[in-house]
Amino acid sequence: MPRYARKVSESNIYHIMIRGNERKNIFNDFDDKLRFIDTLKRMKEKNEYELYTYCLMDNHVHLLMKELKDPIHRSMKRIQVSYSYYFNKKYQRIGHLFQDRYKSEVIATDEYLLECARYIHNNPVKAEIVNAVTEYQWSSFKDFIGLNNNTNRIVEIDMILGIYSTNREKAILQFIEYTNQNCDKKFIDLNKETLKNESETIDSEKEIISKILEDYQLDVKGLANLEDKLKRKKIIFKIKQGSNLSIRELSRLLCLSKDIIFRAWARWDKRTVPCRTPRWQNKIKI
């Protein structure tokens, strides 16, 4: 699909969302989320942006931020590259951690800013992870109501609270009341219909795989443990030929490495070149 130019915010404030590649988690444990928050803090200390709200979910992140020294796309690139390096090294994996470019939308008014902050903080409630905003640990909501240690706070709460009232106690009460109200405004998020269609497609492909494996009296585990490597390559080739799945998707569904899938496909497909050119990545300071 073509890439479209992003809208530029006159206020320099944006709602940002990043998600895991192939709908996978970008956080597997407590330490991963702490590391991401630390990454946000380090970049923020370089005066790259102001962070107004955030919410970390298992497979995506919402940020409400204002660009300062650098354009927001450069700050986001540094954040994603730095965290990807940590994650890939920790879990001994390669490849993209985040899916596509980050999504963004312009925040032009104070009203829209408050609505977006409410939407971000209510993400865990909407996903039915918690029953109330106060129960979720990995958002900035507690920073606003004084339940997080100020030394660890990475969000700028004064600007949002100042919209409610110049009196801090009154502003916090109004902030809590507003956050608990229903929000019917639409903001960028994981598209449920898209996810549903993707899930249905994967289920259909799984049926194709199962039927091919049944012809050989095998299941996924049996294919992985097949001692006859030539036969395994033929079966993998047949599965790849009969499905619309990428090598990466087949690797995940068959519990086999991408190299095994690629070699099996290249073994018989004359259109596939069995020698791939290495991808050299630009060196980016993290």
Order of alpha helices (4+ residues) and beta strands (2+ residues): beta-alpha-beta-beta-alpha-beta-alpha-alpha-alpha-alpha-alpha-alpha-alpha-alpha-alpha-alpha
